[in-house]
Amino acid sequence: MSVASLGNCFTETFLACKKKTAITFMRDGKIETEISYLELYRDTNRLANGFLDQGIKKGDRVILFIQKSVVFVVAHLALQKIGAITVPLNTGFKKSELQYLLGDADASLILTEPGKKALIGDIDPKLITSIIDTQVPYHDLDIFGTASEKYPPVKVRPADPALIVYTSGTTGKPKGAILTHQNLIHDARNIINIWRIRESDVLCHALPLFHVHGLCFALHTSLLAGAHVLLLDQFSPPKIIEMLSKKKEPYACTMFMAVPAMYAKLLEYLGDNRPDFEHLRLWTSGSAPLLPKDYRRIHRIFGKEPVEREGMSETGMNFSNPLSGKRKPGSIGLPLPALEVQIVDPDTGFVVAPGQTGEIRLKGPAISAGYWRKPDETAAAFENGWFKTGDLGNIDEDGYYYLTDRIKHIIISGGENISPKEVEAIINRVDGVAESSVVGIDDEKWGEKVVAAVVKKADADVTEAEIQAYCKLHLHNWKCPKEIVFVEELPRNTMGKVLKEEVKKFF
């Protein structure tokens, strides 16, 4: 298989699979569009040549500000064939968020929905805008004009940028992580190999396409492997359970990839019902920690242990529990092939002793070279060639890695370092607690004080005093929350990560 570019790699698979269905697009639980690998090859060529006719060149940034759809996939793959850079953005972004991102990306073109045209024009009237109505079935769209079906005549190299993915922005302004063709190809092949993704697989794709989880880990891998992608327009527990329950080919799913928040909603919807999911071989969870109790419920209700994994926008997928072999709840698993890992003291940069906690640092062929037009942030993210993840973690005697917290989330109270995740783990064990988020807020006496936002289970009557008492039984007093508030739900980004800065606003 060629390593030159994503376009070359996809082409080899598309031509090898030809008449096999590549994507089935489901809108509101019903089949709207089916497209074969041969159609996907031809359509991506046509749109790639259409972009060239429009004046889009190698290295140009093109923003995809459209809903999850077949045309999103075709546009992204077409851009890869001409060496343009895909910049996927969440269509839920508001004007203030979009202003910053449009200015930072400095794109040559934006593809957007009819209802977003006025918003884009108001922010940047000079930005060339192409309107695509994704509510129209794919085969009814007129997006190709008279463009050629031949593979576009553009030489794309492994080191050329392919994708700019903006970080989730849990603190500060989002940064655009630049991922090259080589980065993305290596990452996809790694995932295909460790999860044994094959042509016979059918992926139930319920993730958004504007993050690496849904776009790279799920979509790239499935299409490069020649699998069948059931592309769902939105996350709906009833529709997903219905889809996952199908047992007849070609719609009998074998893989499901999700974030913990999705699993929590699926489990809530199912209650104690246990559908027959025996035909599904792979359940994966990532982008946020999976609570141990949810891990156990997934195993009990779905019939298989989930495969927990870890990845970042800047690095691709880094760790995964094994497909065959022991899986450890709470662990992100083992490093993927070709990934080098260090655990260091974040203050000194020295490697810590085995079993001790430190910052996880990485080297490998899937890791971004840096952030778009942010040389200072890029320089700060690397030390002697190692990418500083900002994650605190440790390794056990079997070589399995664990995340303990984010460096920037550590609470310093009275000179003591307190891990929010450690406190959350204790609070989450209290009967009646569904989940919690622990943060530090300014305090005149201690510098920061520990506080907790807690979500109760349905119909639970647990009190602040009960939680405080339980914490005091299991934690040093200085680690115990000084204040607890009960909330309906925790604020999260689109990938299910709790927004700590938003949690602080509860206090």
C-alpha positions as CSV (number, residue, x, y, z in Angstrom):
1,M,0.0,0.0,0.0
2,S,1.3,3.4,-0.9
3,V,2.4,5.8,1.9
4,A,2.4,9.0,-0.2
5,S,-0.9,10.4,0.7
6,L,-4.3,9.7,2.1
7,G,-5.7,10.1,-1.4
8,N,-3.5,7.3,-2.7
9,C,-4.3,5.0,0.2
10,F,-8.0,5.5,-0.1
11,T,-7.8,5.0,-3.9
12,E,-6.2,1.6,-3.6
13,T,-9.0,0.4,-1.2
14,F,-11.8,2.0,-3.2
15,L,-10.7,0.4,-6.5
16,A,-10.1,-3.0,-4.8
17,C,-13.6,-3.0,-3.2
18,K,-15.5,-1.3,-6.2
19,K,-19.1,-2.5,-6.1
20,K,-19.1,-3.1,-2.3
21,T,-21.2,-0.6,-0.3
22,A,-18.9,1.9,1.4
23,I,-21.4,4.1,3.2
24,T,-25.1,3.8,4.1
25,F,-26.3,7.2,5.4
26,M,-29.2,7.0,7.9
27,R,-31.4,10.0,8.5
28,D,-33.7,9.7,11.5
29,G,-33.1,6.0,11.6
30,K,-34.0,5.4,7.9
31,I,-31.8,4.7,4.9
32,E,-31.4,7.8,2.8
33,T,-28.3,7.2,0.7
34,E,-26.0,4.3,-0.2
35,I,-22.8,4.8,-2.1
36,S,-20.4,2.1,-3.3
37,Y,-16.6,2.3,-3.1
38,L,-16.4,2.8,-6.9
39,E,-18.9,5.7,-6.6
40,L,-16.9,7.1,-3.7
41,Y,-13.7,7.0,-5.9
42,R,-15.4,8.7,-8.8
43,D,-17.2,11.3,-6.8
44,T,-14.1,12.3,-4.7
45,N,-12.2,12.7,-8.0
46,R,-14.9,14.9,-9.5
47,L,-15.2,17.1,-6.4
48,A,-11.4,17.3,-6.2
49,N,-11.2,18.5,-9.8
50,G,-14.1,20.9,-9.0
51,F,-12.1,22.4,-6.2
52,L,-9.2,22.9,-8.5
53,D,-11.5,24.5,-11.1
54,Q,-12.6,26.8,-8.3
55,G,-9.1,27.9,-7.6
56,I,-8.3,25.8,-4.5
57,K,-4.7,24.9,-4.4
58,K,-2.4,22.6,-2.5
59,G,-1.9,23.9,1.0
60,D,-5.2,26.0,1.0
61,R,-7.4,25.6,4.1
62,V,-11.0,24.7,3.4
63,I,-13.5,24.8,6.2
64,L,-16.2,22.2,6.4
65,F,-19.0,23.9,8.4
66,I,-21.7,21.4,7.4
67,Q,-23.7,18.7,9.0
68,K,-22.6,15.1,9.2
69,S,-23.5,13.7,5.8
70,V,-22.1,11.8,2.8
71,V,-21.2,15.1,1.2
72,F,-19.0,15.9,4.2
73,V,-17.1,12.7,3.7
74,V,-16.8,13.2,-0.1
75,A,-15.6,16.8,0.4
76,H,-13.0,15.8,3.0
77,L,-11.6,13.0,0.8
78,A,-11.6,15.2,-2.3
79,L,-9.5,17.8,-0.5
80,Q,-6.9,15.2,0.5
81,K,-6.5,14.3,-3.2
82,I,-5.4,17.8,-4.1
83,G,-3.3,18.5,-1.0
84,A,-5.7,21.0,0.4
85,I,-6.2,21.1,4.2
86,T,-9.5,20.1,5.7
87,V,-10.6,22.2,8.7
88,P,-13.8,20.6,10.2
89,L,-15.8,22.8,12.5
90,N,-18.8,22.1,14.8
91,T,-21.9,23.6,13.2
92,G,-23.1,24.4,16.7
93,F,-20.4,27.1,17.2
94,K,-21.8,30.6,18.0
95,K,-20.7,33.8,16.3
96,S,-18.1,34.7,18.9
97,E,-16.5,31.2,18.6
98,L,-16.7,31.3,14.9
99,Q,-15.1,34.7,14.6
100,Y,-11.9,33.5,16.3
101,L,-11.7,30.2,14.3
102,L,-12.3,31.8,10.9
103,G,-9.7,34.4,11.6
104,D,-7.2,31.8,12.8
105,A,-7.7,29.3,10.0
106,D,-7.4,32.0,7.2
107,A,-9.3,29.7,4.8
108,S,-9.6,30.0,1.1
109,L,-13.1,28.5,1.1
110,I,-15.9,27.5,3.5
111,L,-18.6,24.9,2.8
112,T,-21.6,25.6,4.8
113,E,-25.4,25.2,5.1
114,P,-27.9,27.7,3.6
115,G,-28.9,28.8,7.1
116,K,-25.3,29.7,8.0
117,K,-24.6,31.9,4.9
118,A,-25.7,35.2,6.6
119,L,-23.6,34.4,9.7
120,I,-20.5,33.7,7.7
121,G,-21.1,36.8,5.6
122,D,-21.4,38.9,8.7
123,I,-18.2,37.6,10.2
124,D,-16.0,37.6,7.1
125,P,-17.7,39.0,3.9
126,K,-14.5,38.3,1.9
127,L,-14.4,34.6,2.6
128,I,-15.5,32.6,-0.5
129,T,-18.6,30.5,0.6
130,S,-20.1,27.4,-1.1
131,I,-23.6,26.5,0.0
132,I,-24.5,22.9,0.4
133,D,-27.9,21.8,1.7
134,T,-27.1,18.6,3.6
135,Q,-30.9,18.1,4.2
136,V,-31.1,17.2,0.5
137,P,-30.3,13.6,-0.3
138,Y,-26.8,13.2,-1.6
139,H,-27.7,11.9,-5.0
140,D,-30.0,14.8,-5.6
141,L,-27.3,17.4,-5.0
142,D,-25.6,19.2,-7.9
143,I,-22.1,19.7,-6.6
144,F,-19.8,18.5,-9.4
145,G,-20.6,20.6,-12.4
146,T,-18.6,19.4,-15.4
147,A,-15.6,18.3,-13.4
148,S,-13.5,15.4,-14.6
149,E,-13.7,11.9,-13.0
150,K,-9.9,11.4,-13.5
151,Y,-7.6,11.4,-10.4
152,P,-6.5,15.0,-10.0
153,P,-2.9,15.8,-11.2
154,V,-1.5,17.1,-7.9
155,K,1.6,15.6,-6.2
156,V,0.9,15.2,-2.5
157,R,3.8,14.2,-0.2
158,P,3.7,12.4,3.2
159,A,4.8,15.5,5.1
160,D,2.2,17.7,3.6
161,P,-0.5,18.9,6.0
162,A,-3.9,17.1,5.6
163,L,-6.0,18.2,8.5
164,I,-6.2,21.0,11.0
165,V,-8.2,20.0,14.1
166,Y,-8.9,22.6,16.7
167,T,-8.4,21.4,20.3
168,S,-11.5,21.3,22.5
169,G,-10.6,24.5,24.2
170,T,-11.4,23.5,27.7
171,T,-9.1,26.4,28.8
172,G,-8.1,29.4,26.7
173,K,-8.5,29.7,22.9
174,P,-8.5,26.6,20.7
175,K,-5.3,25.7,18.9
176,G,-5.3,24.1,15.5
177,A,-3.3,20.9,15.6
178,I,-1.7,20.2,12.2
179,L,-1.8,16.6,11.1
180,T,0.0,15.4,8.0
181,H,-0.8,12.7,5.5
182,Q,1.9,10.6,7.2
183,N,0.4,11.2,10.6
184,L,-3.0,10.1,9.6
185,I,-2.0,7.1,7.5
186,H,0.2,5.7,10.3
187,D,-2.6,6.3,12.9
188,A,-5.2,4.6,10.7
189,R,-3.0,1.6,9.9
190,N,-2.2,1.2,13.6
191,I,-5.9,1.1,14.6
192,I,-6.8,-1.2,11.7
193,N,-4.1,-3.7,12.9
194,I,-4.7,-3.6,16.6
195,W,-8.5,-3.8,16.3
196,R,-8.4,-6.1,13.3
197,I,-10.8,-4.1,11.2
198,R,-11.6,-6.0,8.0
199,E,-13.8,-5.7,4.9
200,S,-16.3,-7.9,6.6
201,D,-16.8,-5.3,9.4
202,V,-19.8,-3.0,9.7
203,L,-19.4,0.1,11.8
204,C,-22.3,1.9,13.5
205,H,-21.0,5.5,13.2
206,A,-22.7,7.7,15.7
207,L,-19.9,10.2,16.4
208,P,-19.5,13.7,15.0
209,L,-17.1,14.2,12.1
210,F,-15.4,17.4,13.4
211,H,-13.1,15.5,15.8
212,V,-10.4,13.0,15.3
213,H,-12.4,10.3,17.1
214,G,-15.2,10.3,14.5
215,L,-13.3,11.4,11.5
216,C,-10.0,9.6,11.9
217,F,-10.3,6.7,14.4
218,A,-13.7,5.6,13.1
219,L,-14.2,6.8,9.5
220,H,-10.6,6.7,8.1
221,T,-9.9,3.3,9.5
222,S,-13.2,1.7,8.3
223,L,-12.9,3.1,4.7
224,L,-9.2,2.2,4.4
225,A,-10.1,-1.3,5.6
226,G,-12.9,-1.6,3.0
227,A,-15.5,-2.0,5.8
228,H,-19.2,-0.8,5.6
229,V,-20.0,2.4,7.4
230,L,-23.5,3.0,8.7
231,L,-23.3,6.8,9.0
232,L,-26.0,8.0,11.5
233,D,-27.0,11.6,11.1
234,Q,-27.3,12.1,14.9
235,F,-27.0,10.4,18.2
236,S,-30.3,9.0,19.3
237,P,-30.4,6.1,21.8
238,P,-33.6,4.5,20.5
239,K,-32.3,4.6,16.9
240,I,-28.9,3.4,17.8
241,I,-30.2,0.4,19.8
242,E,-32.5,-0.4,16.9
243,M,-29.6,-0.3,14.5
244,L,-27.3,-2.3,16.7
245,S,-30.0,-5.0,17.1
246,K,-30.1,-5.8,13.4
247,K,-28.7,-9.2,12.6
248,K,-29.3,-9.5,8.9
249,E,-26.5,-8.5,6.4
250,P,-25.6,-6.0,5.2
251,Y,-26.7,-4.0,8.2
252,A,-25.6,-6.3,11.1
253,C,-23.1,-4.1,12.9
254,T,-19.8,-5.6,14.2
255,M,-18.3,-2.4,15.7
256,F,-19.5,0.5,17.7
257,M,-17.2,3.4,18.8
258,A,-18.4,6.0,21.3
259,V,-17.6,8.3,24.2
260,P,-18.6,7.6,27.8
261,A,-21.4,10.2,27.7
262,M,-23.0,8.2,24.8
263,Y,-22.7,4.9,26.7
264,A,-24.3,6.5,29.8
265,K,-27.3,7.6,27.7
266,L,-27.6,4.2,26.0
267,L,-27.5,2.5,29.4
268,E,-30.1,4.9,30.8
269,Y,-32.4,4.2,27.9
270,L,-32.0,0.4,28.2
271,G,-32.4,0.2,31.9
272,D,-32.2,-3.5,32.8
273,N,-33.1,-4.6,29.3
274,R,-30.4,-6.8,27.6
275,P,-30.7,-6.8,23.8
276,D,-28.9,-9.5,21.9
277,F,-25.7,-7.9,20.7
278,E,-23.8,-11.1,20.3
279,H,-23.0,-10.2,16.6
280,L,-21.0,-7.1,17.7
281,R,-17.4,-7.9,18.3
282,L,-16.0,-4.5,19.2
283,W,-17.2,-1.8,21.6
284,T,-14.7,1.0,22.1
285,S,-14.7,4.0,24.5
286,G,-12.5,7.0,24.5
287,S,-12.1,10.8,24.5
288,A,-13.0,10.9,28.2
289,P,-12.6,8.6,31.2
290,L,-15.2,5.7,31.5
291,L,-16.5,5.3,35.0
292,P,-15.8,1.8,36.4
293,K,-19.5,1.3,37.2
294,D,-20.4,2.2,33.6
295,Y,-17.7,-0.3,32.4
296,R,-19.3,-3.0,34.5
297,R,-22.8,-2.2,33.2
298,I,-21.6,-2.2,29.6
299,H,-20.1,-5.6,30.1
300,R,-23.3,-6.9,31.8
301,I,-25.9,-5.3,29.4
302,F,-24.0,-5.5,26.1
303,G,-22.4,-8.8,26.8
304,K,-18.8,-7.8,26.1
305,E,-16.1,-5.7,27.8
306,P,-15.5,-2.3,26.2
307,V,-12.1,-1.6,24.8
308,E,-10.9,1.6,26.5
309,R,-8.4,3.7,24.6
310,E,-6.8,7.1,24.6
311,G,-6.0,9.7,22.0
312,M,-5.6,13.4,21.4
313,S,-6.1,15.8,18.5
314,E,-2.4,16.4,18.4
315,T,-1.3,12.8,18.5
316,G,-3.9,10.5,17.1
317,M,-4.6,7.3,19.1
318,N,-1.9,6.5,21.6
319,F,-3.1,3.7,23.9
320,S,-5.6,0.9,23.7
321,N,-6.6,-2.1,25.8
322,P,-5.9,-5.2,23.8
323,L,-8.5,-6.8,21.5
324,S,-7.3,-10.2,22.7
325,G,-5.9,-10.5,26.1
326,K,-6.6,-8.8,29.5
327,R,-8.5,-5.5,29.6
328,K,-8.2,-3.5,32.7
329,P,-11.1,-1.2,33.7
330,G,-9.9,2.4,34.3
331,S,-6.7,1.8,32.2
332,I,-6.1,3.4,28.9
333,G,-4.2,0.2,28.0
334,L,-0.9,-0.3,26.2
335,P,1.0,2.0,23.8
336,L,0.3,1.5,20.1
337,P,3.1,0.3,17.9
338,A,6.0,2.7,17.2
339,L,4.9,5.0,20.0
340,E,7.6,5.9,22.6
341,V,6.4,6.9,26.1
342,Q,8.0,8.6,29.0
343,I,6.6,9.5,32.4
344,V,8.5,12.4,33.8
345,D,8.4,14.9,36.7
346,P,6.7,17.9,35.0
347,D,8.9,20.3,37.1
348,T,12.3,18.7,36.5
349,G,11.7,16.8,33.3
350,F,13.4,13.7,34.8
351,V,11.9,10.3,34.3
352,V,10.1,9.1,37.4
353,A,10.5,5.7,39.0
354,P,8.2,2.8,37.9
355,G,4.8,3.1,39.6
356,Q,5.1,6.8,40.3
357,T,2.9,9.5,38.8
358,G,4.2,12.0,36.3
359,E,3.5,13.7,33.0
360,I,3.0,11.4,30.1
361,R,5.2,12.5,27.1
362,L,5.2,10.9,23.7
363,K,7.2,10.5,20.5
364,G,5.9,8.8,17.4
365,P,5.0,9.0,13.6
366,A,1.4,10.0,14.3
367,I,2.2,13.1,16.4
368,S,1.6,16.5,15.1
369,A,4.5,18.8,14.3
370,G,2.8,21.6,16.0
371,Y,-0.1,24.2,16.0
372,W,-1.2,26.3,13.1
373,R,0.5,29.7,13.1
374,K,1.3,29.4,16.8
375,P,5.1,29.0,17.1
376,D,5.3,29.8,20.8
377,E,2.6,27.3,21.7
378,T,4.3,24.7,19.5
379,A,7.7,25.3,21.2
380,A,6.0,25.1,24.6
381,A,4.4,21.7,23.7
382,F,7.7,20.0,23.0
383,E,10.8,19.3,25.0
384,N,13.8,17.6,23.4
385,G,11.5,16.1,20.8
386,W,8.9,14.8,23.3
387,F,5.3,16.0,23.1
388,K,4.1,17.1,26.5
389,T,0.6,15.8,26.8
390,G,-0.3,17.7,30.0
391,D,-1.8,14.4,31.3
392,L,-0.6,13.0,34.6
393,G,-0.4,9.2,34.8
394,N,1.4,6.1,35.8
395,I,2.2,2.6,34.6
396,D,1.5,-0.7,36.4
397,E,3.6,-3.9,36.7
398,D,2.0,-5.3,33.5
399,G,2.8,-2.2,31.4
400,Y,-0.8,-0.8,31.4
401,Y,-1.1,3.0,31.6
402,Y,-3.5,5.0,33.7
403,L,-4.4,8.7,33.5
404,T,-4.7,10.3,36.9
405,D,-5.4,13.9,36.0
406,R,-4.6,16.9,33.8
407,I,-1.7,19.1,35.1
408,K,-3.8,22.2,34.6
409,H,-6.6,20.7,36.7
410,I,-4.4,20.0,39.8
411,I,-5.6,21.9,42.8
412,I,-3.0,23.5,45.0
413,S,-4.5,24.1,48.5
414,G,-2.4,25.2,51.4
415,G,0.7,24.1,49.5
416,E,-0.6,20.6,48.9
417,N,-1.3,19.2,45.4
418,I,-4.7,17.6,45.1
419,S,-5.9,15.5,42.2
420,P,-9.5,16.2,41.3
421,K,-9.8,12.7,39.8
422,E,-8.8,11.1,43.1
423,V,-11.6,13.0,45.0
424,E,-14.1,12.3,42.2
425,A,-13.4,8.6,42.4
426,I,-14.4,8.6,46.1
427,I,-17.5,10.8,45.7
428,N,-18.7,8.6,42.8
429,R,-18.7,5.6,45.1
430,V,-21.4,7.1,47.4
431,D,-24.8,5.5,47.0
432,G,-27.1,7.8,45.0
433,V,-24.3,9.7,43.2
434,A,-24.3,9.4,39.4
435,E,-21.1,11.4,38.7
436,S,-19.1,14.4,40.0
437,S,-16.6,17.0,39.0
438,V,-14.1,18.4,41.5
439,V,-12.4,21.8,40.9
440,G,-10.4,24.4,42.8
441,I,-11.7,27.9,43.3
442,D,-9.9,30.9,44.6
443,D,-9.6,31.1,48.4
444,E,-7.9,33.8,50.5
445,K,-6.7,31.4,53.2
446,W,-5.7,28.4,51.2
447,G,-5.0,29.8,47.7
448,E,-7.5,27.3,46.3
449,K,-10.2,25.3,48.0
450,V,-11.7,22.0,46.9
451,V,-15.3,22.1,45.7
452,A,-17.5,19.5,44.0
453,A,-20.5,19.6,41.6
454,V,-22.5,16.4,42.0
455,V,-25.2,14.8,39.8
456,K,-27.6,12.5,41.7
457,K,-29.0,9.3,40.4
458,A,-32.7,9.5,39.5
459,D,-34.9,9.5,42.7
460,A,-31.8,9.5,45.0
461,D,-31.9,11.6,48.2
462,V,-28.2,11.7,49.0
463,T,-27.2,14.8,51.0
464,E,-24.1,17.0,51.1
465,A,-23.5,15.8,54.7
466,E,-23.4,12.1,53.6
467,I,-20.9,12.9,50.8
468,Q,-18.7,14.9,53.2
469,A,-18.8,12.1,55.8
470,Y,-17.8,9.5,53.2
471,C,-15.0,11.6,51.9
472,K,-13.6,12.1,55.4
473,L,-13.6,8.3,55.8
474,H,-11.4,7.8,52.7
475,L,-9.4,11.0,52.2
476,H,-7.2,13.3,54.1
477,N,-9.2,16.2,55.4
478,W,-7.4,18.7,53.2
479,K,-8.5,16.7,50.1
480,C,-12.2,16.7,51.1
481,P,-14.5,19.2,49.3
482,K,-15.3,22.3,51.3
483,E,-18.4,22.9,49.4
484,I,-20.8,20.7,47.4
485,V,-23.5,21.7,44.9
486,F,-26.0,19.4,43.3
487,V,-26.6,20.0,39.6
488,E,-28.8,18.4,36.9
489,E,-25.9,17.6,34.6
490,L,-22.2,18.5,34.2
491,P,-21.2,20.9,31.4
492,R,-19.4,19.0,28.6
493,N,-18.0,19.6,25.2
494,T,-19.2,17.7,22.2
495,M,-16.9,14.7,22.9
496,G,-18.1,14.3,26.5
497,K,-15.2,15.9,28.3
498,V,-16.3,17.9,31.4
499,L,-15.6,21.6,31.1
500,K,-13.9,22.4,34.3
501,E,-14.0,26.2,33.8
502,E,-17.8,25.9,33.4
503,V,-18.0,23.8,36.6
504,K,-16.4,26.6,38.5
505,K,-19.3,28.9,37.6
506,F,-21.6,26.8,39.9
507,F,-19.8,28.3,42.9
